[in-house]
Structures are given as structure tokens and as C-alpha cells.
Amino acid sequence: MKPFTIFVLLPSFATGGAEKVTLSLVQNLNHNIFNCYLVIQNSDGPLKNNFRSKNIINLNSSRFRYSLFGLIKKIYKKKPKVIFSTFPHITIFLLLIKKILFLDIILIAREPNMPSVSLANSPYSFIIRNLYNIFMPSIDGVIASSLVMKNELVEKGISKNKISIISNPISIEEVRNFKKTIRHKGNGVRLVYVGRLVYQKGLDRLLPFIKHVPNLHLIIIGEGKEKKHLKKIIKENNIANNIEFLGQVDMPYPYIAGADYLVLPSRWEGFPNVVLESLALGTPVITMKEIVGLQDLKSNIQDKSLILFEEVEEIVNFLLNTESRKDFLKPIIRPVLLKDYNTPVSYSKNVSNFISKIINE
């Protein structure tokens, strides 16, 4: 049987979790079933250095709206059987043009965040939320990363038969492939944050409390538009000696492995990859109950390698009663804490099976 042509859409090669998951999918899809094209808005971002596929359609646009005409042209030219989208605003547009242009394509969406919160905080949120509610029930299939996300999608009118829960992939071997951990010197609790510096991630609500914990040090890895605001908070609270900005780091794993905890004070997430990466490195995670998808990691919650807090203030009380890891002078890579997880291969196989099921229905 001739392979089905599938378009997998991404804005860029940025280092976000959605980009990592999607690029992993493209590289591990069964090419006997799918002739896969990565359709990218532009080629910006460091992840392109590790991407091996030659089937790339670059629309060369700074914004998604500028790439619409080019995308429609490529759809007519290549005639994909399936289009896979991982960002809601792109998915909504695809549903709209499918209806207007009577396109015979199957649309599969992967939801990167909890829709209710992420859409409410998106630009033009009123318009996006209404379009989402109108058009998403007609989607052919949706991949959710957790049970609570699936339940929310059902509440929004999407048939439960169209939804498959497939947890994000993690390559244990890739994450642990380095020789030496990196840890800030001295005694005291050492935290690390890895992610974009944006409002969603909640660093602004954590930083003012750091001054209450003696000898605490936080390494911040990542870039984003909130960086200037975060530095202002640091200055106002006189905690510059407790914070270190490293910017974008190609290999953050030695820093995660050397820390006592990874901290993720996000206001909302889908199923954050950095949590999986930290647990794969043996580093426990401090985060918020607002990240409801993490409830699926029940075994890690039970053994307290994943600690979920109601309020940021509770993190401070926890840290005040926490000591440095015993090997803090020369930390080693600790045993893997993850119990059940998808590898990149098993994730792609599960996605492939889900898409094949929809095609054959």
C-alpha cells in the first residue's frame, strides 16, 4: 500500500516542549505508512541542528498569518491525507479552510496545554475561544496528554471517541548522555528552572519568596520577554546573589542533575516535558497543582519525587525544612525516578496507530 502523505505543522525550531514532541514524532513515524513532511513557518531555533529529516517545507514567514497563502498552495500541490497540528490557533484556521474550501483532509490536533486556561490567556482570547468552541467539535482526532485534558475536551463538545490519551515521550538515554553534573558551589538548597521566561511559567510569583530561605540559589535557564521584569523583581528584593541567569543552554541536563530540585511554578501547562526530563535524571520536582495534567504521574506523587503545591508560599515553607542532597560536594547522576513513560518510538507508534484508526473508520 502506498504511504499516506501527512503534513506536520510547526511555527519554528524553538526549544519549547511542543516543538520537541512534534520533531520527535516526525523523526520516528513509520515511513512505510506515512510520507511525512514537516511544514514549518520559519527555520528559526536551535532544534534544527538535531533534526535529520529532509522532507521540510519552509514557508519562510515571520508570522503565521503571513504563511497562510503558502500553506494552502502546498496543500493543493502535495494533497496530504492528514494534517497534524499542535497549536490551537493553527488548528482553528485549518478547520476553517477545510470547511470553506471543501478539502478532503483528516485533521489531527495535539493539544499542548489545557485549552480553558491557555486560550483565556492567548492574544485575541475572546475571538480564539469562540472560534475554538465553534470549530473544534468537527476535528477528526485529538491527542491529549492527560486524562484531565481529555475530560475538558469532552466538555467542549469533542466526542470522546475522537480523543486519545498519549503521554509525552522521553528519551532516557539522550537525557542522561553527559559525563559530569553541574552545581552551584556552597552549602544550601540548589534549585534549577528550565523554560521560557514568560508569564505562564510563574517565576515572577516565586522570586520574591527566595529571600526567606537562607543560602538558597536558583539557576534560571531560558530566555523570554519577561526577563527584564524578572530582573526588576530580583533587584527590588535584593536577591541578585541568589539568582543566576544562564540564558538559552543547549544542554541543560547537567544543571538539572546537579540540583536538589527542579522548580516549575507555572500558572498552567499541558504536560511539561521538563518534568519528565528532571525525573529521568533522578532530580525531584517542585511544582504547582495548577498543572493538573501531572496528576497522571501518580507513582511519582506517591513517592514524593513530584511535589505539587497549592500556593507558592508553601514552596518556601517546604524549602525551609529541606537540606541539600547528601552528595552536594560532588553530585552524581541519580537513578531514574520515572516509572511509566513513552519512549520516542512508542509515542510515535501510538500516534501512528491512532491516525491509522481514524483513516480506516
C-alpha positions in Angstrom: 0.0 0.0 0.0 1.3 3.5 -0.9 2.2 5.6 2.1 -0.2 8.4 3.1 1.1 11.9 2.8 1.0 13.7 6.2 1.8 17.4 6.9 3.1 18.0 10.4 2.9 21.8 11.2 5.2 23.8 13.5 5.9 27.5 13.8 9.7 27.1 14.2 12.6 25.0 15.7 12.2 26.8 19.1 13.1 24.8 22.2 9.6 24.5 23.6 8.1 21.3 24.7 5.6 21.2 21.9 8.4 21.6 19.4 10.4 18.8 20.9 7.5 16.4 21.0 6.5 17.2 17.4 10.0 16.9 16.0 10.4 13.6 17.8 7.2 12.4 16.2 8.3 13.3 12.7 11.6 11.5 13.0 10.0 8.3 14.4 6.8 7.9 12.4 6.6 4.7 10.4 7.6 5.7 6.9 6.1 2.6 5.5 2.7 4.1 6.4 3.3 7.8 6.2 5.2 10.0 3.8 5.8 12.7 6.3 6.5 16.4 5.6 7.5 18.9 8.3 5.8 22.2 7.3 7.4 25.0 9.2 6.6 28.7 9.4 10.3 29.5 9.5 13.5 27.8 10.3 14.5 29.8 13.4 15.6 28.0 16.5 18.3 25.7 17.8 16.4 22.4 17.4 17.0 22.4 13.7 20.6 21.3 14.4 19.4 17.9 15.6 16.6 17.4 13.0 17.5 14.8 10.5 14.6 14.6 8.1 15.0 16.1 4.6 11.2 16.4 4.0 10.9 20.0 5.1 8.6 22.6 3.7 9.7 26.1 4.9 7.0 28.8 4.4 9.6 31.5 5.3 7.2 33.7 7.3 7.7 35.7 10.4 4.1 35.3 11.5 1.6 32.5 10.9 -0.9 34.8 9.2 1.7 35.6 6.5 2.2 32.0 5.7 -1.5 31.1 5.1 -1.4 31.5 1.3 1.8 29.5 1.0 0.3 26.7 3.2 -2.8 26.5 1.1 -0.7 26.3 -2.1 1.3 23.4 -0.6 -1.9 21.6 0.5 -3.2 21.7 -3.1 0.2 20.7 -4.5 1.1 17.8 -2.2 -2.5 16.7 -1.4 -1.9 15.4 2.1 -4.3 12.8 3.5 -3.6 14.0 7.1 -2.5 17.3 8.6 -1.2 17.2 12.2 -1.3 20.5 14.2 0.0 21.1 17.7 -1.0 24.8 18.3 -4.7 25.7 18.7 -4.7 28.9 16.6 -3.3 26.9 13.6 -5.8 24.1 14.2 -8.7 26.5 14.2 -7.5 28.0 10.9 -7.2 24.6 9.3 -10.7 23.6 10.4 -12.0 26.8 8.9 -10.3 26.4 5.5 -11.2 22.7 5.3 -14.9 23.8 5.6 -14.6 26.8 3.2 -12.5 25.0 0.5 -14.2 21.6 0.9 -10.8 20.0 1.5 -10.7 16.2 1.7 -8.2 16.0 4.6 -8.1 14.5 8.0 -7.1 16.9 10.8 -5.4 15.7 13.9 -4.7 18.1 16.7 -2.3 17.6 19.6 -3.2 19.9 22.5 -0.1 21.3 24.1 -1.9 23.0 27.1 -5.2 22.8 29.0 -7.5 24.7 26.5 -9.5 26.6 29.1 -6.6 28.4 30.6 -4.2 28.7 27.6 -7.0 30.1 25.3 -8.1 32.6 28.0 -4.5 33.9 28.2 -3.8 34.0 24.4 -3.8 37.2 22.3 -7.3 37.9 21.0 -8.6 35.4 23.5 -12.3 36.2 23.1 -12.1 35.6 19.3 -9.9 32.5 19.6 -12.1 30.9 22.4 -15.3 31.4 20.4 -13.8 30.0 17.2 -12.3 27.1 19.2 -15.8 26.3 20.7 -17.4 26.5 17.3 -15.0 24.5 15.1 -13.1 22.1 17.4 -16.1 19.6 17.7 -15.6 18.9 14.0 -12.0 17.9 14.4 -11.2 14.3 13.2 -9.0 13.4 16.1 -7.3 14.9 19.1 -4.3 13.8 21.1 -4.5 14.7 24.8 -1.5 14.3 27.2 -3.5 13.5 30.3 -6.9 12.2 31.5 -7.9 15.6 32.9 -7.2 17.2 29.5 -9.4 14.6 27.7 -12.2 15.3 30.1 -12.0 19.0 29.4 -12.0 18.4 25.6 -15.2 16.3 26.0 -16.8 19.1 27.9 -16.0 21.4 25.0 -18.1 19.2 22.7 -15.5 16.9 21.2 -16.6 13.2 21.1 -14.6 11.0 23.4 -14.2 8.6 20.6 -12.1 11.2 18.7 -9.7 11.6 21.6 -6.7 9.5 22.5 -4.5 10.0 25.6 -0.9 9.6 24.7 1.6 10.9 27.2 4.6 12.9 26.0 7.8 11.0 25.1 11.1 11.0 26.9 14.4 9.5 25.7 16.1 8.4 29.0 19.3 7.6 27.1 19.5 11.0 25.4 18.7 13.0 28.6 21.4 11.1 30.6 24.1 11.3 27.9 26.6 13.5 29.6 29.6 12.9 31.9 29.5 15.4 34.7 26.8 17.2 36.7 27.0 21.0 37.3 26.0 22.5 40.6 26.4 26.0 42.1 29.1 25.9 44.8 28.5 26.2 48.5 26.1 24.8 51.1 22.3 25.3 50.9 19.5 24.2 48.7 20.1 24.4 45.0 17.2 24.8 42.6 17.1 24.9 38.8 14.4 26.3 36.4 14.4 25.4 32.7 11.9 27.0 30.4 10.7 30.2 28.7 10.7 33.4 30.7 7.0 34.2 30.2 4.0 35.0 32.4 2.7 31.5 32.1 5.7 30.0 33.8 5.2 31.9 37.1 8.7 32.8 38.0 7.5 36.3 38.9 5.5 34.9 41.8 8.3 32.7 43.1 11.2 35.1 43.1 10.0 37.4 45.9 9.9 34.5 48.3 13.5 33.3 47.7 14.9 35.9 50.2 13.2 34.0 53.0 15.3 30.8 52.5 18.9 31.1 53.8 21.7 30.1 51.3 19.2 29.2 48.6 20.5 29.5 45.0 18.4 29.3 41.8 19.8 28.8 38.3 17.4 30.0 35.6 17.9 28.5 32.1 15.9 30.0 29.2 15.0 33.3 27.6 11.8 35.3 27.1 10.0 38.6 27.1 9.6 38.6 31.0 13.4 38.6 31.6 13.6 42.4 32.2 10.6 42.2 34.6 12.2 39.3 36.5 15.4 41.2 36.9 13.5 44.1 38.3 11.9 41.8 40.9 15.3 40.4 41.8 16.7 43.9 42.3 13.7 45.0 44.4 14.1 42.0 46.7 17.9 42.3 46.9 18.4 38.6 45.9 20.9 39.1 43.0 23.4 36.9 44.8 20.9 34.1 44.9 19.9 34.0 41.2 21.9 33.1 38.1 20.6 33.6 34.6 22.3 31.3 32.1 20.2 32.2 29.1 19.5 29.5 26.5 21.6 26.4 27.1 21.8 23.7 24.5 22.5 21.0 27.2 20.6 21.9 30.4 20.6 18.3 31.8 23.9 18.6 33.8 22.4 21.5 35.7 19.2 19.6 36.4 21.1 16.6 37.5 23.2 18.6 39.9 20.3 20.4 41.6 18.4 19.4 44.7 15.1 20.1 42.9 13.8 21.3 39.6 11.2 24.1 40.3 8.4 24.9 37.9 5.9 27.5 39.4 3.7 27.6 36.2 0.2 29.0 36.2 -0.8 26.5 33.6 0.8 23.8 31.4 -0.3 20.7 29.4 2.1 18.0 30.4 5.6 19.7 30.8 8.4 17.8 29.2 10.9 19.3 31.6 9.3 17.5 34.5 9.8 14.2 32.7 13.4 15.1 31.9 14.1 16.0 35.5 12.6 12.8 36.8 14.6 10.9 34.2 17.7 12.5 35.7 16.8 11.4 39.2 16.0 15.0 40.3 12.7 15.5 42.1 10.4 18.3 41.1 8.6 21.1 42.9 5.7 22.4 41.1 2.0 23.6 41.3 -1.3 21.7 41.5 -2.5 24.1 38.8 -0.6 21.9 36.3 -3.4 19.4 36.6 -2.1 17.0 33.9 0.7 15.9 36.3 -1.9 14.1 38.3 -1.4 11.2 35.9 2.1 10.6 37.3 0.6 9.0 40.4 3.5 6.9 41.4 5.9 9.9 41.4 3.4 11.9 43.5 3.1 9.0 46.0 6.9 8.6 46.5 7.2 12.5 46.7 9.6 12.8 43.8 6.9 15.1 42.3 5.6 17.5 44.9 2.6 19.6 43.9 1.7 22.8 45.9 -1.5 24.8 46.1 0.3 28.1 46.7 3.8 29.4 46.0 4.2 30.3 49.7 4.0 26.6 50.5 7.2 26.0 48.5 9.1 28.4 50.8 7.9 26.5 53.9 9.0 23.3 52.3 12.4 24.6 51.4 13.0 26.0 54.9 12.8 22.4 56.1 14.9 20.9 53.3 18.6 20.1 53.3 21.0 19.8 50.4 21.4 16.4 48.9 24.0 14.3 50.7 26.5 14.3 47.8 26.3 18.0 47.2 30.1 18.5 47.2 30.4 16.1 44.2 26.9 15.2 42.9 26.4 12.2 40.8 23.6 11.4 38.3 20.9 9.8 40.5 18.8 6.7 39.5 15.8 7.3 37.2 12.6 8.3 39.1 10.1 7.8 36.2 8.1 4.6 36.5 6.0 4.5 33.3 6.7 6.6 30.3 6.6 6.7 26.5 9.8 6.5 24.5 10.0 8.5 21.3 9.4 5.2 19.4 6.4 4.1 21.4 4.9 7.6 21.3 5.2 7.7 17.5 3.8 4.2 17.3 0.8 5.2 19.4 0.2 8.3 17.4 0.5 6.3 14.1 -2.0 3.7 15.3 -4.4 6.5 16.3 -4.2 8.2 13.0 -4.4 4.9 11.1 -7.6 4.1 13.0 -9.2 7.4 12.1 -8.2 6.9 8.4 -9.8 3.5 8.3 -13.0 4.5 10.0 
